[in-house]
Amino acid sequence: MANIAPIAFDNNPNDFKDDSLLKFPIGVKLVRVKGCGCKGLRKCTTDKCSNFFQKTECQSRCACGNRKFSKTRKVFKYAVQMAGDNKGWGLFATKRIEAGEFIIAYVGDVITKEEKDRRFEEYKNRGIKHNYMIQAGKYHIDPTFYGNKARFANHCCDPNVIVEKWTMDRAPQGFKALAFVACKPIEEGQEITFNYKFDYNKENAQPCHCDAGNKCNKWIGKAPPKN
């Protein structure tokens, strides 16, 4: 994972448009994925499905469960609440989440690298201290003003979530959808976290407050060089 800024302490969950679907650039060709050929719909959520095995979403004509990015979900196991004075808002489990379970997709404006660089400078000039842009294949996802609650997930050096990269049906060539998947059981009320994994620079360096005990690196990403 790269190019993600830490959670904004001063950004209220009501300050952006909450939506469950990605917003692709206007005019960009959306590519269909290949059919999987599964005869039983249950196979599409197991490694027996060629698409699922390759982390590829099934086509819209397949009524299976392997369409986590294109279908609007009706059941949620998370909510946004305060995570503490040092961390601001965070994402918390409202029900037990099993290891390997899909939790939420990272949603926002899908933009090019050039647009990402332009927005980065614009946000800085507007006094927006933190953004939430993440690289997604050849593109980036920016949920700063349009996205979903995945953007409130905080960093942890010993996270309970991994971010999987998937090929999505009806998406631009080279785009990778991002799925938050539990890498260990998450109990009700527990914070949902992942590792930001960005390198040190003067603009995004900050001490880590993840409370992961001796597994905490004390800094998010690489520690700044010692003088």
Sequence and secondary structure as in RCSB ss.txt:
>XXXX:A:sequence
MANIAPIAFDNNPNDFKDDSLLKFPIGVKLVRVKGCGCKGLRKCTTDKCSNFFQKTECQSRCACGNRKFSKTRKV
FKYAVQMAGDNKGWGLFATKRIEAGEFIIAYVGDVITKEEKDRRFEEYKNRGIKHNYMIQAGKYHIDPTFYGNKA
RFANHCCDPNVIVEKWTMDRAPQGFKALAFVACKPIEEGQEITFNYKFDYNKENAQPCHCDAGNKCNKWIGKAPP
KN
>XXXX:A:secstr
  S     TT  GGGSEE SS B  TT  EE       SSGGGGGSTTSHHHHTTB   TT  SS  TTTS  S 
  EEEEE  TTT EEEEESS B TT EEEE  EEEE HHHHHHHHHHHHHTT      EEEBTEEEEEEEEE GG
GG EE SS SEEEEEEB SSEETTB EEEEEESS B TT EEEE       TTT  B     GGG  SBSSS   
  
